[in-house]
């Protein structure tokens, strides 16, 4: 959320959370300026997101295009008692 607030020039930011089959699934998106995935410099913000997700044994997928914002899909294993 911090990256979107600081860099994206987004007018709208959305985050959806759900627990499904032992996983917390987070879908986060903004309608900001976006970026070209193939030519991004791996700044601290994106690396921090990757490292934090990896630290808790999660998976991260993201997509973005210039002018079309960004979408992150994060999947994190959770204890069955939270289902």
PyMOL Python script that loads the backbone (N, CA, C, O; Angstrom):
from pymol import cmd

cmd.read_pdbstr("""\
ATOM      1  N   UNK A   1       0.828  -1.191   0.000  1.00  0.00           N
ATOM      2  CA  UNK A   1       0.000   0.000   0.000  1.00  0.00           C
ATOM      3  C   UNK A   1       0.871   1.251   0.000  1.00  0.00           C
ATOM      4  O   UNK A   1       0.548   2.256  -0.634  1.00  0.00           O
ATOM      5  N   UNK A   2       1.970   1.165   0.720  1.00  0.00           N
ATOM      6  CA  UNK A   2       2.870   2.302   0.782  1.00  0.00           C
ATOM      7  C   UNK A   2       3.441   2.627  -0.601  1.00  0.00           C
ATOM      8  O   UNK A   2       3.519   3.795  -0.980  1.00  0.00           O
ATOM      9  N   UNK A   3       3.840   1.595  -1.355  1.00  0.00           N
ATOM     10  CA  UNK A   3       4.356   1.835  -2.716  1.00  0.00           C
ATOM     11  C   UNK A   3       3.308   2.525  -3.575  1.00  0.00           C
ATOM     12  O   UNK A   3       3.619   3.475  -4.294  1.00  0.00           O
ATOM     13  N   UNK A   4       2.075   2.056  -3.505  1.00  0.00           N
ATOM     14  CA  UNK A   4       1.007   2.660  -4.299  1.00  0.00           C
ATOM     15  C   UNK A   4       0.779   4.106  -3.890  1.00  0.00           C
ATOM     16  O   UNK A   4       0.639   4.986  -4.739  1.00  0.00           O
ATOM     17  N   UNK A   5       0.743   4.345  -2.589  1.00  0.00           N
ATOM     18  CA  UNK A   5       0.497   5.701  -2.105  1.00  0.00           C
ATOM     19  C   UNK A   5       1.626   6.659  -2.503  1.00  0.00           C
ATOM     20  O   UNK A   5       1.369   7.819  -2.825  1.00  0.00           O
ATOM     21  N   UNK A   6       2.862   6.181  -2.481  1.00  0.00           N
ATOM     22  CA  UNK A   6       4.000   7.060  -2.755  1.00  0.00           C
ATOM     23  C   UNK A   6       4.335   7.221  -4.227  1.00  0.00           C
ATOM     24  O   UNK A   6       4.774   8.291  -4.648  1.00  0.00           O
ATOM     25  N   UNK A   7       4.134   6.170  -5.018  1.00  0.00           N
ATOM     26  CA  UNK A   7       4.695   6.185  -6.374  1.00  0.00           C
ATOM     27  C   UNK A   7       3.685   6.087  -7.515  1.00  0.00           C
ATOM     28  O   UNK A   7       3.984   6.519  -8.629  1.00  0.00           O
ATOM     29  N   UNK A   8       2.525   5.544  -7.276  1.00  0.00           N
ATOM     30  CA  UNK A   8       1.658   5.165  -8.401  1.00  0.00           C
ATOM     31  C   UNK A   8       0.774   6.276  -8.945  1.00  0.00           C
ATOM     32  O   UNK A   8       0.294   6.186 -10.075  1.00  0.00           O
ATOM     33  N   UNK A   9       0.553   7.319  -8.157  1.00  0.00           N
ATOM     34  CA  UNK A   9      -0.407   8.366  -8.541  1.00  0.00           C
ATOM     35  C   UNK A   9      -1.808   7.778  -8.718  1.00  0.00           C
ATOM     36  O   UNK A   9      -2.599   8.269  -9.523  1.00  0.00           O
ATOM     37  N   UNK A  10      -2.101   6.730  -7.966  1.00  0.00           N
ATOM     38  CA  UNK A  10      -3.390   6.049  -8.075  1.00  0.00           C
ATOM     39  C   UNK A  10      -4.512   6.888  -7.474  1.00  0.00           C
ATOM     40  O   UNK A  10      -4.319   7.611  -6.497  1.00  0.00           O
ATOM     41  N   UNK A  11      -5.676   6.771  -8.079  1.00  0.00           N
ATOM     42  CA  UNK A  11      -6.887   7.368  -7.522  1.00  0.00           C
ATOM     43  C   UNK A  11      -7.661   6.335  -6.716  1.00  0.00           C
ATOM     44  O   UNK A  11      -8.497   6.687  -5.884  1.00  0.00           O
ATOM     45  N   UNK A  12      -7.380   5.053  -6.967  1.00  0.00           N
ATOM     46  CA  UNK A  12      -8.111   3.986  -6.304  1.00  0.00           C
ATOM     47  C   UNK A  12      -7.148   2.847  -5.970  1.00  0.00           C
ATOM     48  O   UNK A  12      -6.369   2.405  -6.814  1.00  0.00           O
ATOM     49  N   UNK A  13      -7.218   2.386  -4.732  1.00  0.00           N
ATOM     50  CA  UNK A  13      -6.444   1.242  -4.266  1.00  0.00           C
ATOM     51  C   UNK A  13      -7.422   0.256  -3.647  1.00  0.00           C
ATOM     52  O   UNK A  13      -8.266   0.643  -2.840  1.00  0.00           O
ATOM     53  N   UNK A  14      -7.313  -1.020  -4.021  1.00  0.00           N
ATOM     54  CA  UNK A  14      -8.211  -2.042  -3.483  1.00  0.00           C
ATOM     55  C   UNK A  14      -7.399  -3.197  -2.916  1.00  0.00           C
ATOM     56  O   UNK A  14      -6.353  -3.563  -3.453  1.00  0.00           O
ATOM     57  N   UNK A  15      -7.892  -3.760  -1.830  1.00  0.00           N
ATOM     58  CA  UNK A  15      -7.275  -4.944  -1.237  1.00  0.00           C
ATOM     59  C   UNK A  15      -8.400  -5.889  -0.815  1.00  0.00           C
ATOM     60  O   UNK A  15      -9.340  -5.489  -0.128  1.00  0.00           O
ATOM     61  N   UNK A  16      -8.287  -7.128  -1.232  1.00  0.00           N
ATOM     62  CA  UNK A  16      -9.258  -8.159  -0.880  1.00  0.00           C
ATOM     63  C   UNK A  16      -8.522  -9.291  -0.180  1.00  0.00           C
ATOM     64  O   UNK A  16      -7.441  -9.701  -0.602  1.00  0.00           O
ATOM     65  N   UNK A  17      -9.117  -9.786   0.887  1.00  0.00           N
ATOM     66  CA  UNK A  17      -8.526 -10.853   1.686  1.00  0.00           C
ATOM     67  C   UNK A  17      -9.526 -11.987   1.816  1.00  0.00           C
ATOM     68  O   UNK A  17     -10.716 -11.748   2.024  1.00  0.00           O
ATOM     69  N   UNK A  18      -9.050 -13.222   1.694  1.00  0.00           N
ATOM     70  CA  UNK A  18      -9.916 -14.374   1.958  1.00  0.00           C
ATOM     71  C   UNK A  18      -9.052 -15.553   2.390  1.00  0.00           C
ATOM     72  O   UNK A  18      -7.888 -15.660   2.005  1.00  0.00           O
ATOM     73  N   UNK A  19      -9.632 -16.423   3.184  1.00  0.00           N
ATOM     74  CA  UNK A  19      -8.960 -17.654   3.572  1.00  0.00           C
ATOM     75  C   UNK A  19      -9.636 -18.786   2.838  1.00  0.00           C
ATOM     76  O   UNK A  19     -10.858 -18.933   2.867  1.00  0.00           O
ATOM     77  N   UNK A  20      -8.810 -19.590   2.173  1.00  0.00           N
ATOM     78  CA  UNK A  20      -9.344 -20.664   1.327  1.00  0.00           C
ATOM     79  C   UNK A  20      -8.368 -21.830   1.321  1.00  0.00           C
ATOM     80  O   UNK A  20      -7.200 -21.669   0.969  1.00  0.00           O
ATOM     81  N   UNK A  21      -8.850 -23.005   1.712  1.00  0.00           N
ATOM     82  CA  UNK A  21      -8.054 -24.240   1.670  1.00  0.00           C
ATOM     83  C   UNK A  21      -6.702 -24.108   2.359  1.00  0.00           C
ATOM     84  O   UNK A  21      -5.687 -24.572   1.840  1.00  0.00           O
ATOM     85  N   UNK A  22      -6.691 -23.468   3.541  1.00  0.00           N
ATOM     86  CA  UNK A  22      -5.456 -23.364   4.312  1.00  0.00           C
ATOM     87  C   UNK A  22      -4.525 -22.242   3.893  1.00  0.00           C
ATOM     88  O   UNK A  22      -3.368 -22.212   4.312  1.00  0.00           O
ATOM     89  N   UNK A  23      -5.005 -21.326   3.078  1.00  0.00           N
ATOM     90  CA  UNK A  23      -4.174 -20.219   2.609  1.00  0.00           C
ATOM     91  C   UNK A  23      -4.910 -18.894   2.758  1.00  0.00           C
ATOM     92  O   UNK A  23      -6.109 -18.804   2.494  1.00  0.00           O
ATOM     93  N   UNK A  24      -4.182 -17.873   3.182  1.00  0.00           N
ATOM     94  CA  UNK A  24      -4.674 -16.509   3.127  1.00  0.00           C
ATOM     95  C   UNK A  24      -4.328 -15.994   1.742  1.00  0.00           C
ATOM     96  O   UNK A  24      -3.167 -16.013   1.334  1.00  0.00           O
ATOM     97  N   UNK A  25      -5.341 -15.534   1.025  1.00  0.00           N
ATOM     98  CA  UNK A  25      -5.128 -15.011  -0.325  1.00  0.00           C
ATOM     99  C   UNK A  25      -5.436 -13.531  -0.321  1.00  0.00           C
ATOM    100  O   UNK A  25      -6.521 -13.098   0.066  1.00  0.00           O
ATOM    101  N   UNK A  26      -4.451 -12.766  -0.760  1.00  0.00           N
ATOM    102  CA  UNK A  26      -4.567 -11.313  -0.798  1.00  0.00           C
ATOM    103  C   UNK A  26      -4.445 -10.869  -2.247  1.00  0.00           C
ATOM    104  O   UNK A  26      -3.499 -11.233  -2.945  1.00  0.00           O
ATOM    105  N   UNK A  27      -5.410 -10.082  -2.685  1.00  0.00           N
ATOM    106  CA  UNK A  27      -5.348  -9.490  -4.014  1.00  0.00           C
ATOM    107  C   UNK A  27      -5.347  -7.981  -3.816  1.00  0.00           C
ATOM    108  O   UNK A  27      -6.306  -7.409  -3.297  1.00  0.00           O
ATOM    109  N   UNK A  28      -4.279  -7.356  -4.229  1.00  0.00           N
ATOM    110  CA  UNK A  28      -4.095  -5.925  -4.037  1.00  0.00           C
ATOM    111  C   UNK A  28      -3.874  -5.279  -5.393  1.00  0.00           C
ATOM    112  O   UNK A  28      -3.075  -5.763  -6.194  1.00  0.00           O
ATOM    113  N   UNK A  29      -4.579  -4.189  -5.650  1.00  0.00           N
ATOM    114  CA  UNK A  29      -4.398  -3.521  -6.941  1.00  0.00           C
ATOM    115  C   UNK A  29      -4.577  -2.017  -6.798  1.00  0.00           C
ATOM    116  O   UNK A  29      -5.210  -1.532  -5.861  1.00  0.00           O
ATOM    117  N   UNK A  30      -4.004  -1.297  -7.750  1.00  0.00           N
ATOM    118  CA  UNK A  30      -4.247   0.142  -7.843  1.00  0.00           C
ATOM    119  C   UNK A  30      -4.423   0.502  -9.315  1.00  0.00           C
ATOM    120  O   UNK A  30      -4.076  -0.276 -10.204  1.00  0.00           O
ATOM    121  N   UNK A  31      -4.961   1.681  -9.554  1.00  0.00           N
ATOM    122  CA  UNK A  31      -5.181   2.133 -10.932  1.00  0.00           C
ATOM    123  C   UNK A  31      -4.185   3.228 -11.306  1.00  0.00           C
ATOM    124  O   UNK A  31      -4.500   4.134 -12.077  1.00  0.00           O
ATOM    125  N   UNK A  32      -2.990   3.132 -10.754  1.00  0.00           N
ATOM    126  CA  UNK A  32      -1.971   4.161 -10.975  1.00  0.00           C
ATOM    127  C   UNK A  32      -1.249   4.045 -12.301  1.00  0.00           C
ATOM    128  O   UNK A  32      -1.734   3.432 -13.253  1.00  0.00           O
ATOM    129  N   UNK A  33      -0.088   4.648 -12.332  1.00  0.00           N
ATOM    130  CA  UNK A  33       0.685   4.756 -13.575  1.00  0.00           C
ATOM    131  C   UNK A  33       1.271   3.426 -14.034  1.00  0.00           C
ATOM    132  O   UNK A  33       1.579   3.262 -15.214  1.00  0.00           O
ATOM    133  N   UNK A  34       1.429   2.472 -13.114  1.00  0.00           N
ATOM    134  CA  UNK A  34       1.977   1.170 -13.484  1.00  0.00           C
ATOM    135  C   UNK A  34       3.446   1.259 -13.869  1.00  0.00           C
ATOM    136  O   UNK A  34       4.071   2.316 -13.775  1.00  0.00           O
ATOM    137  N   UNK A  35       3.975   0.132 -14.301  1.00  0.00           N
ATOM    138  CA  UNK A  35       5.373   0.096 -14.724  1.00  0.00           C
ATOM    139  C   UNK A  35       5.573  -1.085 -15.663  1.00  0.00           C
ATOM    140  O   UNK A  35       4.779  -2.025 -15.683  1.00  0.00           O
ATOM    141  N   UNK A  36       6.644  -1.017 -16.436  1.00  0.00           N
ATOM    142  CA  UNK A  36       7.007  -2.097 -17.347  1.00  0.00           C
ATOM    143  C   UNK A  36       7.816  -3.112 -16.540  1.00  0.00           C
ATOM    144  O   UNK A  36       8.929  -2.814 -16.108  1.00  0.00           O
ATOM    145  N   UNK A  37       7.271  -4.289 -16.338  1.00  0.00           N
ATOM    146  CA  UNK A  37       7.913  -5.313 -15.517  1.00  0.00           C
ATOM    147  C   UNK A  37       9.291  -5.678 -16.047  1.00  0.00           C
ATOM    148  O   UNK A  37      10.205  -5.941 -15.266  1.00  0.00           O
ATOM    149  N   UNK A  38       9.449  -5.698 -17.347  1.00  0.00           N
ATOM    150  CA  UNK A  38      10.726  -6.098 -17.947  1.00  0.00           C
ATOM    151  C   UNK A  38      11.837  -5.069 -17.758  1.00  0.00           C
ATOM    152  O   UNK A  38      13.015  -5.402 -17.887  1.00  0.00           O
ATOM    153  N   UNK A  39      11.477  -3.835 -17.455  1.00  0.00           N
ATOM    154  CA  UNK A  39      12.514  -2.813 -17.356  1.00  0.00           C
ATOM    155  C   UNK A  39      12.553  -2.123 -15.994  1.00  0.00           C
ATOM    156  O   UNK A  39      13.128  -1.043 -15.865  1.00  0.00           O
ATOM    157  N   UNK A  40      11.945  -2.739 -14.978  1.00  0.00           N
ATOM    158  CA  UNK A  40      11.973  -2.095 -13.663  1.00  0.00           C
ATOM    159  C   UNK A  40      13.335  -2.282 -13.024  1.00  0.00           C
ATOM    160  O   UNK A  40      13.992  -3.309 -13.197  1.00  0.00           O
ATOM    161  N   UNK A  41      13.740  -1.272 -12.288  1.00  0.00           N
ATOM    162  CA  UNK A  41      14.922  -1.437 -11.449  1.00  0.00           C
ATOM    163  C   UNK A  41      14.393  -1.979 -10.126  1.00  0.00           C
ATOM    164  O   UNK A  41      13.452  -1.431  -9.553  1.00  0.00           O
ATOM    165  N   UNK A  42      14.984  -3.021  -9.665  1.00  0.00           N
ATOM    166  CA  UNK A  42      14.481  -3.660  -8.458  1.00  0.00           C
ATOM    167  C   UNK A  42      14.827  -2.811  -7.248  1.00  0.00           C
ATOM    168  O   UNK A  42      15.830  -3.031  -6.569  1.00  0.00           O
ATOM    169  N   UNK A  43      13.971  -1.840  -7.004  1.00  0.00           N
ATOM    170  CA  UNK A  43      14.161  -0.953  -5.869  1.00  0.00           C
ATOM    171  C   UNK A  43      13.826  -1.649  -4.567  1.00  0.00           C
ATOM    172  O   UNK A  43      13.372  -2.793  -4.554  1.00  0.00           O
ATOM    173  N   UNK A  44      14.053  -0.960  -3.498  1.00  0.00           N
ATOM    174  CA  UNK A  44      13.842  -1.535  -2.171  1.00  0.00           C
ATOM    175  C   UNK A  44      12.385  -1.912  -1.934  1.00  0.00           C
ATOM    176  O   UNK A  44      12.122  -2.918  -1.275  1.00  0.00           O
ATOM    177  N   UNK A  45      11.438  -1.147  -2.442  1.00  0.00           N
ATOM    178  CA  UNK A  45      10.029  -1.429  -2.190  1.00  0.00           C
ATOM    179  C   UNK A  45       9.602  -2.794  -2.689  1.00  0.00           C
ATOM    180  O   UNK A  45       9.029  -3.578  -1.933  1.00  0.00           O
ATOM    181  N   UNK A  46       9.869  -3.085  -3.939  1.00  0.00           N
ATOM    182  CA  UNK A  46       9.483  -4.370  -4.521  1.00  0.00           C
ATOM    183  C   UNK A  46      10.283  -5.514  -3.906  1.00  0.00           C
ATOM    184  O   UNK A  46       9.737  -6.590  -3.660  1.00  0.00           O
ATOM    185  N   UNK A  47      11.540  -5.294  -3.663  1.00  0.00           N
ATOM    186  CA  UNK A  47      12.361  -6.328  -3.019  1.00  0.00           C
ATOM    187  C   UNK A  47      11.871  -6.605  -1.601  1.00  0.00           C
ATOM    188  O   UNK A  47      11.862  -7.758  -1.168  1.00  0.00           O
ATOM    189  N   UNK A  48      11.462  -5.564  -0.870  1.00  0.00           N
ATOM    190  CA  UNK A  48      10.916  -5.765   0.470  1.00  0.00           C
ATOM    191  C   UNK A  48       9.657  -6.611   0.444  1.00  0.00           C
ATOM    192  O   UNK A  48       9.476  -7.490   1.286  1.00  0.00           O
ATOM    193  N   UNK A  49       8.785  -6.347  -0.521  1.00  0.00           N
ATOM    194  CA  UNK A  49       7.560  -7.140  -0.644  1.00  0.00           C
ATOM    195  C   UNK A  49       7.916  -8.604  -0.897  1.00  0.00           C
ATOM    196  O   UNK A  49       7.389  -9.497  -0.235  1.00  0.00           O
ATOM    197  N   UNK A  50       8.807  -8.847  -1.849  1.00  0.00           N
ATOM    198  CA  UNK A  50       9.208 -10.223  -2.169  1.00  0.00           C
ATOM    199  C   UNK A  50       9.811 -10.922  -0.955  1.00  0.00           C
ATOM    200  O   UNK A  50       9.465 -12.065  -0.655  1.00  0.00           O
ATOM    201  N   UNK A  51      10.706 -10.239  -0.264  1.00  0.00           N
ATOM    202  CA  UNK A  51      11.376 -10.844   0.888  1.00  0.00           C
ATOM    203  C   UNK A  51      10.420 -11.121   2.034  1.00  0.00           C
ATOM    204  O   UNK A  51      10.525 -12.162   2.684  1.00  0.00           O
ATOM    205  N   UNK A  52       9.505 -10.227   2.291  1.00  0.00           N
ATOM    206  CA  UNK A  52       8.541 -10.432   3.384  1.00  0.00           C
ATOM    207  C   UNK A  52       7.603 -11.596   3.091  1.00  0.00           C
ATOM    208  O   UNK A  52       7.298 -12.388   3.982  1.00  0.00           O
ATOM    209  N   UNK A  53       7.150 -11.702   1.866  1.00  0.00           N
ATOM    210  CA  UNK A  53       6.279 -12.819   1.490  1.00  0.00           C
ATOM    211  C   UNK A  53       7.045 -14.133   1.572  1.00  0.00           C
ATOM    212  O   UNK A  53       6.521 -15.122   2.084  1.00  0.00           O
ATOM    213  N   UNK A  54       8.251 -14.156   1.085  1.00  0.00           N
ATOM    214  CA  UNK A  54       9.081 -15.358   1.114  1.00  0.00           C
ATOM    215  C   UNK A  54       9.387 -15.784   2.554  1.00  0.00           C
ATOM    216  O   UNK A  54       9.416 -16.977   2.857  1.00  0.00           O
ATOM    217  N   UNK A  55       9.613 -14.814   3.436  1.00  0.00           N
ATOM    218  CA  UNK A  55       9.930 -15.076   4.836  1.00  0.00           C
ATOM    219  C   UNK A  55       8.820 -15.856   5.544  1.00  0.00           C
ATOM    220  O   UNK A  55       9.097 -16.658   6.436  1.00  0.00           O
ATOM    221  N   UNK A  56       7.577 -15.624   5.152  1.00  0.00           N
ATOM    222  CA  UNK A  56       6.457 -16.329   5.781  1.00  0.00           C
ATOM    223  C   UNK A  56       5.943 -17.472   4.884  1.00  0.00           C
ATOM    224  O   UNK A  56       4.791 -17.894   4.978  1.00  0.00           O
ATOM    225  N   UNK A  57       6.839 -17.949   4.017  1.00  0.00           N
ATOM    226  CA  UNK A  57       6.575 -19.108   3.159  1.00  0.00           C
ATOM    227  C   UNK A  57       5.421 -18.876   2.174  1.00  0.00           C
ATOM    228  O   UNK A  57       4.705 -19.805   1.801  1.00  0.00           O
ATOM    229  N   UNK A  58       5.265 -17.621   1.769  1.00  0.00           N
ATOM    230  CA  UNK A  58       4.205 -17.281   0.834  1.00  0.00           C
ATOM    231  C   UNK A  58       4.690 -17.222  -0.595  1.00  0.00           C
ATOM    232  O   UNK A  58       5.872 -17.407  -0.885  1.00  0.00           O
ATOM    233  N   UNK A  59       3.751 -16.961  -1.474  1.00  0.00           N
ATOM    234  CA  UNK A  59       4.057 -16.808  -2.899  1.00  0.00           C
ATOM    235  C   UNK A  59       3.518 -15.464  -3.363  1.00  0.00           C
ATOM    236  O   UNK A  59       2.470 -15.009  -2.904  1.00  0.00           O
ATOM    237  N   UNK A  60       4.241 -14.841  -4.271  1.00  0.00           N
ATOM    238  CA  UNK A  60       3.866 -13.540  -4.806  1.00  0.00           C
ATOM    239  C   UNK A  60       3.836 -13.605  -6.321  1.00  0.00           C
ATOM    240  O   UNK A  60       4.765 -14.101  -6.959  1.00  0.00           O
ATOM    241  N   UNK A  61       2.760 -13.100  -6.877  1.00  0.00           N
ATOM    242  CA  UNK A  61       2.665 -12.877  -8.324  1.00  0.00           C
ATOM    243  C   UNK A  61       2.260 -11.427  -8.487  1.00  0.00           C
ATOM    244  O   UNK A  61       1.451 -10.914  -7.712  1.00  0.00           O
ATOM    245  N   UNK A  62       2.807 -10.769  -9.477  1.00  0.00           N
ATOM    246  CA  UNK A  62       2.353  -9.414  -9.737  1.00  0.00           C
ATOM    247  C   UNK A  62       2.374  -9.143 -11.225  1.00  0.00           C
ATOM    248  O   UNK A  62       3.130  -9.744 -11.989  1.00  0.00           O
ATOM    249  N   UNK A  63       1.516  -8.217 -11.603  1.00  0.00           N
ATOM    250  CA  UNK A  63       1.465  -7.812 -13.005  1.00  0.00           C
ATOM    251  C   UNK A  63       1.254  -6.302 -13.042  1.00  0.00           C
ATOM    252  O   UNK A  63       0.650  -5.715 -12.144  1.00  0.00           O
ATOM    253  N   UNK A  64       1.761  -5.705 -14.089  1.00  0.00           N
ATOM    254  CA  UNK A  64       1.610  -4.273 -14.271  1.00  0.00           C
ATOM    255  C   UNK A  64       1.897  -3.920 -15.719  1.00  0.00           C
ATOM    256  O   UNK A  64       2.649  -4.605 -16.412  1.00  0.00           O
ATOM    257  N   UNK A  65       1.292  -2.858 -16.146  1.00  0.00           N
ATOM    258  CA  UNK A  65       1.576  -2.288 -17.457  1.00  0.00           C
ATOM    259  C   UNK A  65       1.543  -0.782 -17.300  1.00  0.00           C
ATOM    260  O   UNK A  65       0.772  -0.250 -16.501  1.00  0.00           O
ATOM    261  N   UNK A  66       2.361  -0.109 -18.046  1.00  0.00           N
ATOM    262  CA  UNK A  66       2.364   1.354 -17.979  1.00  0.00           C
ATOM    263  C   UNK A  66       0.963   1.858 -18.310  1.00  0.00           C
ATOM    264  O   UNK A  66       0.383   1.499 -19.335  1.00  0.00           O
ATOM    265  N   UNK A  67       0.434   2.695 -17.424  1.00  0.00           N
ATOM    266  CA  UNK A  67      -0.904   3.265 -17.600  1.00  0.00           C
ATOM    267  C   UNK A  67      -2.033   2.404 -17.059  1.00  0.00           C
ATOM    268  O   UNK A  67      -3.184   2.840 -17.048  1.00  0.00           O
ATOM    269  N   UNK A  68      -1.727   1.178 -16.607  1.00  0.00           N
ATOM    270  CA  UNK A  68      -2.780   0.275 -16.139  1.00  0.00           C
ATOM    271  C   UNK A  68      -2.614  -0.173 -14.696  1.00  0.00           C
ATOM    272  O   UNK A  68      -3.216  -1.170 -14.297  1.00  0.00           O
ATOM    273  N   UNK A  69      -1.834   0.517 -13.918  1.00  0.00           N
ATOM    274  CA  UNK A  69      -1.705   0.178 -12.505  1.00  0.00           C
ATOM    275  C   UNK A  69      -0.950  -1.111 -12.274  1.00  0.00           C
ATOM    276  O   UNK A  69      -0.199  -1.584 -13.127  1.00  0.00           O
ATOM    277  N   UNK A  70      -1.172  -1.670 -11.088  1.00  0.00           N
ATOM    278  CA  UNK A  70      -0.455  -2.874 -10.679  1.00  0.00           C
ATOM    279  C   UNK A  70      -1.423  -3.794  -9.947  1.00  0.00           C
ATOM    280  O   UNK A  70      -2.393  -3.339  -9.342  1.00  0.00           O
ATOM    281  N   UNK A  71      -1.147  -5.095 -10.010  1.00  0.00           N
ATOM    282  CA  UNK A  71      -1.947  -6.090  -9.302  1.00  0.00           C
ATOM    283  C   UNK A  71      -0.994  -7.087  -8.656  1.00  0.00           C
ATOM    284  O   UNK A  71      -0.155  -7.690  -9.325  1.00  0.00           O
ATOM    285  N   UNK A  72      -1.137  -7.248  -7.343  1.00  0.00           N
ATOM    286  CA  UNK A  72      -0.353  -8.226  -6.588  1.00  0.00           C
ATOM    287  C   UNK A  72      -1.281  -9.323  -6.106  1.00  0.00           C
ATOM    288  O   UNK A  72      -2.367  -9.049  -5.595  1.00  0.00           O
ATOM    289  N   UNK A  73      -0.855 -10.565  -6.269  1.00  0.00           N
ATOM    290  CA  UNK A  73      -1.565 -11.714  -5.706  1.00  0.00           C
ATOM    291  C   UNK A  73      -0.600 -12.399  -4.754  1.00  0.00           C
ATOM    292  O   UNK A  73       0.460 -12.879  -5.157  1.00  0.00           O
ATOM    293  N   UNK A  74      -0.983 -12.438  -3.488  1.00  0.00           N
ATOM    294  CA  UNK A  74      -0.134 -13.015  -2.456  1.00  0.00           C
ATOM    295  C   UNK A  74      -0.883 -14.179  -1.829  1.00  0.00           C
ATOM    296  O   UNK A  74      -2.054 -14.050  -1.471  1.00  0.00           O
ATOM    297  N   UNK A  75      -0.213 -15.306  -1.697  1.00  0.00           N
ATOM    298  CA  UNK A  75      -0.795 -16.499  -1.081  1.00  0.00           C
ATOM    299  C   UNK A  75       0.112 -16.919   0.067  1.00  0.00           C
ATOM    300  O   UNK A  75       1.308 -17.145  -0.117  1.00  0.00           O
ATOM    301  N   UNK A  76      -0.483 -17.021   1.266  1.00  0.00           N
ATOM    302  CA  UNK A  76       0.284 -17.317   2.471  1.00  0.00           C
ATOM    303  C   UNK A  76      -0.366 -18.493   3.190  1.00  0.00           C
ATOM    304  O   UNK A  76      -1.570 -18.459   3.442  1.00  0.00           O
ATOM    305  N   UNK A  77       0.395 -19.531   3.527  1.00  0.00           N
ATOM    306  CA  UNK A  77      -0.187 -20.637   4.283  1.00  0.00           C
ATOM    307  C   UNK A  77      -0.581 -20.168   5.691  1.00  0.00           C
ATOM    308  O   UNK A  77       0.144 -19.404   6.329  1.00  0.00           O
ATOM    309  N   UNK A  78      -1.738 -20.635   6.159  1.00  0.00           N
ATOM    310  CA  UNK A  78      -2.203 -20.291   7.503  1.00  0.00           C
ATOM    311  C   UNK A  78      -2.552 -21.553   8.265  1.00  0.00           C
ATOM    312  O   UNK A  78      -2.784 -22.608   7.676  1.00  0.00           O
ATOM    313  N   UNK A  79      -2.584 -21.433   9.554  1.00  0.00           N
ATOM    314  CA  UNK A  79      -2.969 -22.524  10.430  1.00  0.00           C
ATOM    315  C   UNK A  79      -4.434 -22.876  10.159  1.00  0.00           C
ATOM    316  O   UNK A  79      -5.258 -21.977   9.988  1.00  0.00           O
ATOM    317  N   UNK A  80      -4.761 -24.131  10.118  1.00  0.00           N
ATOM    318  CA  UNK A  80      -6.116 -24.600   9.822  1.00  0.00           C
ATOM    319  C   UNK A  80      -7.157 -24.017  10.783  1.00  0.00           C
ATOM    320  O   UNK A  80      -8.325 -23.900  10.411  1.00  0.00           O
ATOM    321  N   UNK A  81      -6.768 -23.650  12.004  1.00  0.00           N
ATOM    322  CA  UNK A  81      -7.742 -23.138  12.974  1.00  0.00           C
ATOM    323  C   UNK A  81      -8.335 -21.800  12.548  1.00  0.00           C
ATOM    324  O   UNK A  81      -9.337 -21.376  13.124  1.00  0.00           O
ATOM    325  N   UNK A  82      -7.754 -21.119  11.558  1.00  0.00           N
ATOM    326  CA  UNK A  82      -8.274 -19.855  11.099  1.00  0.00           C
ATOM    327  C   UNK A  82      -9.307 -20.006   9.984  1.00  0.00           C
ATOM    328  O   UNK A  82      -9.907 -19.017   9.563  1.00  0.00           O
ATOM    329  N   UNK A  83      -9.518 -21.213   9.507  1.00  0.00           N
ATOM    330  CA  UNK A  83     -10.492 -21.410   8.430  1.00  0.00           C
ATOM    331  C   UNK A  83     -11.890 -21.413   8.969  1.00  0.00           C
ATOM    332  O   UNK A  83     -12.845 -21.567   8.207  1.00  0.00           O
TER     333      UNK A  83
END
""", "prot")
cmd.dss("prot")
cmd.show_as("cartoon", "prot")
cmd.util.cbc("prot")
cmd.orient("prot")
